[in-house]
């Protein structure tokens, strides 16, 4: 399967709040960022933490403005995120 995103793509993270372990940080849920690079293909950590085998999927480094995540800050924050956590977005955060 082809990777869904490429460097430079604008994405929004999921707002899901599962009761199990997830590698999508709470502070980044629902945030809009930009894909920096592909970080490889790995089983979804959420599945692995629950003892499930998981299927390998693309993992991306996604850059967010710190102010968008924490309310202030003049720097960027890069988070490693699995493809399942992401959806396409436009520059304003809407769905293209």
Buried (B, 14 or more C-beta within 10 A) or exposed (E): EEEBBEEEBBBBBBEEEEEEEBBBBEEBBEBBBBBBEBBEBBBBBBBBEEEEEBEEBBBBBBBBBEEBBEEEEEEBBBBBBBBBBBBEBEEEBEEE
